[in-house]
Amino acid sequence: MKYYAQHKNCTSVKLECENIVKICREHDSLDYISFMEDEFSKETSLPWVYYAKSNDTIVGFLSVYSYGNAAELCSFVLPQYRNQKIFSKLLGQFQKDYRNFCAYVPVKPKHSAGIHILSHFGFLYTSTEYQMVLLKSDVSSSPNISLSQDFSVKREPEKSDDSFSFFHFYKSHTLIGHGSASFLNNTACLHDIEIFAPYRNKGYGFQCLKLLLHTLFLQYNKIILHVTKENPAACRLYQKLNFQICDEVIYYSKDIVQ
């Protein structure tokens, strides 16, 4: 068994790793979380994937998506090569390179074996995250769509990226919060929605989000967002706006120290 680290984009490596994911999903009958984020990674000086080869064939890999001092991981090993400490060696290589990073691994609640393995290697439970979705048809059929004239939303497109925008929330002429969104095809994904502390618990968040959704649905048919289960107030707010939970992910994390 030979081990490698890939710094630059390589289509053949990517395709082999994606095929491993497909085989593992079919073999284990589980909808595993996977990503190959080389083109999106911010930390280009470090490897974006580590992999093991047997007879010139990739049999296992660990993929990295890094941002700031955080790194999100996913890893798969072909069923016939499991229990050979491949993941252990790939993780060891990653930890040598990504010192002083915090590593995060998303797993589905049903993936009990993966949770056990992460615990064995010192990863600790961090949070449970819901993915929520709202369709344009859900809003148009809701009686609760009246908009307050006291609130406004101003959009500020990212100059270097037309698939991303910032939003600023106002009550009258006072800035009371902000957020952002990314866009792909007919879908908008909300990020980092925040109402500033002095304006919370007054219903302002509901009014601002209602107006933001109205604005986005002029162009998009679907809006998604992620919210932690540990933030029940935010969960209730989104459900009040007719968002539905469509997926659940558990995050485990580990600080990689020198």
PERAHU-V279097 format. One record per pair of residues at least 6 apart in sequence whose ideal C-beta (glycine too) atoms are under 7 Angstrom apart, sorted by sequence separation. I is the first residue (numbers start at 1). J is the second residue. D is the distance in whole Angstrom. If there is no record, write none. Layout:
<<I | J | D> <I | J | D>>
This chain:
<<25 | 31 | 7> <53 | 59 | 7> <65 | 71 | 7> <139 | 145 | 6> <158 | 164 | 4> <170 | 176 | 7> <6 | 13 | 6> <25 | 32 | 6> <41 | 48 | 5> <51 | 58 | 5> <52 | 59 | 6> <64 | 71 | 5> <65 | 72 | 4> <107 | 114 | 5> <158 | 165 | 6> <168 | 175 | 6> <169 | 176 | 5> <181 | 188 | 5> <182 | 189 | 5> <216 | 223 | 6> <227 | 234 | 5> <24 | 32 | 6> <52 | 60 | 5> <107 | 115 | 6> <157 | 165 | 5> <169 | 177 | 4> <181 | 189 | 6> <227 | 235 | 6> <51 | 60 | 7> <64 | 73 | 6> <77 | 86 | 5> <156 | 165 | 6> <169 | 178 | 6> <181 | 190 | 5> <182 | 191 | 7> <195 | 204 | 6> <38 | 48 | 4> <51 | 61 | 4> <63 | 73 | 7> <77 | 87 | 6> <155 | 165 | 5> <156 | 166 | 4> <168 | 178 | 5> <181 | 191 | 6> <195 | 205 | 5> <213 | 223 | 6> <21 | 32 | 7> <37 | 48 | 7> <50 | 61 | 7> <62 | 73 | 6> <63 | 74 | 5> <167 | 178 | 6> <179 | 190 | 6> <180 | 191 | 5> <227 | 238 | 6> <49 | 61 | 6> <50 | 62 | 5> <75 | 87 | 6> <155 | 167 | 6> <156 | 168 | 7> <166 | 178 | 7> <167 | 179 | 5> <179 | 191 | 7> <180 | 192 | 6> <21 | 34 | 4> <49 | 62 | 7> <62 | 75 | 4> <105 | 118 | 6> <167 | 180 | 6> <179 | 192 | 6> <195 | 208 | 7> <225 | 238 | 7> <49 | 63 | 5> <61 | 75 | 7> <153 | 167 | 6> <154 | 168 | 5> <166 | 180 | 5> <167 | 181 | 7> <179 | 193 | 4> <48 | 63 | 7> <49 | 64 | 7> <61 | 76 | 6> <75 | 90 | 6> <165 | 180 | 7> <179 | 194 | 7> <48 | 64 | 5> <60 | 76 | 7> <153 | 169 | 6> <154 | 170 | 7> <164 | 180 | 7> <165 | 181 | 6> <178 | 194 | 6> <193 | 209 | 7> <47 | 64 | 7> <60 | 77 | 4> <177 | 194 | 5> <18 | 36 | 7> <59 | 77 | 7> <60 | 78 | 6> <105 | 123 | 6> <152 | 170 | 5> <164 | 182 | 5> <177 | 195 | 4> <17 | 36 | 6> <59 | 78 | 5> <151 | 170 | 7> <163 | 182 | 6> <176 | 195 | 6> <177 | 196 | 6> <46 | 66 | 7> <151 | 171 | 6> <163 | 183 | 5> <176 | 196 | 6> <60 | 81 | 6> <150 | 171 | 6> <163 | 184 | 7> <14 | 36 | 5> <59 | 81 | 4> <104 | 126 | 7> <150 | 172 | 6> <177 | 199 | 7> <43 | 66 | 4> <176 | 199 | 4> <41 | 65 | 6> <42 | 66 | 6> <40 | 65 | 7> <41 | 66 | 5> <42 | 67 | 5> <37 | 63 | 7> <60 | 86 | 4> <36 | 63 | 5> <54 | 81 | 7> <59 | 86 | 7> <60 | 87 | 7> <71 | 98 | 5> <35 | 63 | 6> <37 | 65 | 4> <62 | 90 | 4> <176 | 204 | 6> <188 | 216 | 5> <213 | 241 | 7> <9 | 38 | 5> <62 | 91 | 6> <9 | 39 | 6> <35 | 65 | 6> <60 | 90 | 7> <64 | 94 | 7> <71 | 101 | 5> <73 | 103 | 6> <87 | 117 | 7> <91 | 121 | 6> <69 | 100 | 7> <70 | 101 | 6> <73 | 104 | 7> <177 | 208 | 6> <206 | 237 | 6> <210 | 241 | 7> <17 | 49 | 7> <62 | 94 | 6> <69 | 101 | 5> <70 | 102 | 5> <71 | 103 | 5> <72 | 104 | 5> <73 | 105 | 5> <188 | 220 | 5> <205 | 237 | 6> <209 | 241 | 6> <69 | 102 | 6> <171 | 204 | 6> <187 | 220 | 6> <190 | 223 | 7> <17 | 51 | 7> <52 | 86 | 5> <70 | 104 | 6> <72 | 106 | 7> <186 | 220 | 5> <206 | 240 | 7> <181 | 216 | 7> <186 | 221 | 4> <187 | 222 | 5> <188 | 223 | 5> <189 | 224 | 5> <190 | 225 | 4> <13 | 49 | 7> <186 | 222 | 6> <189 | 225 | 7> <183 | 220 | 7> <187 | 224 | 6> <13 | 51 | 7> <20 | 58 | 7> <52 | 90 | 7> <35 | 74 | 6> <169 | 208 | 4> <7 | 47 | 5> <34 | 74 | 5> <50 | 90 | 5> <6 | 47 | 6> <17 | 58 | 6> <20 | 61 | 7> <33 | 74 | 6> <5 | 47 | 4> <6 | 48 | 6> <16 | 58 | 4> <6 | 49 | 5> <50 | 93 | 5> <17 | 61 | 5> <50 | 94 | 6> <5 | 50 | 5> <13 | 58 | 7> <167 | 212 | 6> <17 | 63 | 7> <3 | 50 | 7> <4 | 51 | 6> <3 | 52 | 5> <4 | 53 | 7> <47 | 97 | 6> <1 | 52 | 6> <2 | 53 | 5> <46 | 97 | 5> <24 | 76 | 5> <27 | 79 | 5> <46 | 98 | 6> <1 | 54 | 6> <21 | 76 | 5> <23 | 78 | 6> <24 | 79 | 7> <153 | 208 | 7> <20 | 76 | 5> <151 | 207 | 5> <151 | 208 | 6> <20 | 78 | 6> <153 | 211 | 5> <148 | 207 | 5> <153 | 212 | 5> <151 | 211 | 5> <153 | 215 | 6> <147 | 210 | 6> <147 | 211 | 6> <147 | 214 | 6> <33 | 106 | 5> <33 | 107 | 7> <139 | 213 | 6> <33 | 108 | 7> <31 | 108 | 6> <30 | 108 | 7> <139 | 217 | 6> <134 | 213 | 7> <30 | 110 | 6> <30 | 111 | 6> <136 | 217 | 5> <136 | 221 | 5> <3 | 89 | 6> <135 | 221 | 7> <135 | 222 | 6> <5 | 93 | 6> <133 | 222 | 7> <134 | 223 | 5> <3 | 93 | 6> <133 | 224 | 5> <132 | 224 | 7> <131 | 224 | 6> <132 | 225 | 5> <131 | 226 | 6> <132 | 227 | 6> <130 | 226 | 7> <129 | 226 | 5> <130 | 227 | 5> <129 | 228 | 5> <130 | 229 | 6> <128 | 228 | 7> <129 | 229 | 7> <142 | 242 | 6> <127 | 228 | 5> <128 | 229 | 4> <127 | 230 | 6> <139 | 242 | 7> <138 | 242 | 5> <130 | 235 | 7> <132 | 238 | 5> <134 | 241 | 7> <134 | 242 | 6> <134 | 243 | 5> <133 | 243 | 7> <132 | 243 | 4> <133 | 244 | 6> <132 | 244 | 6> <132 | 245 | 6> <133 | 246 | 5> <132 | 246 | 7> <130 | 245 | 5> <131 | 246 | 6> <131 | 247 | 4> <130 | 248 | 6> <128 | 248 | 7> <129 | 249 | 5> <128 | 250 | 5> <129 | 251 | 6> <127 | 251 | 5> <126 | 251 | 4> <126 | 252 | 6> <125 | 252 | 6> <126 | 253 | 4> <124 | 252 | 6> <123 | 252 | 4> <124 | 253 | 6> <123 | 253 | 6> <124 | 254 | 7> <123 | 254 | 5> <122 | 254 | 5> <118 | 252 | 5> <109 | 248 | 6> <108 | 249 | 7> <109 | 250 | 6> <106 | 249 | 5> <107 | 250 | 5> <106 | 251 | 6> <107 | 252 | 7> <104 | 251 | 6> <105 | 252 | 5> <104 | 253 | 5> <103 | 253 | 6> <102 | 253 | 6> <103 | 254 | 5> <102 | 255 | 5> <103 | 256 | 6> <101 | 256 | 5> <100 | 256 | 7> <99 | 256 | 6> <98 | 256 | 5> <100 | 258 | 7> <99 | 258 | 5> <95 | 256 | 5> <33 | 249 | 7>>
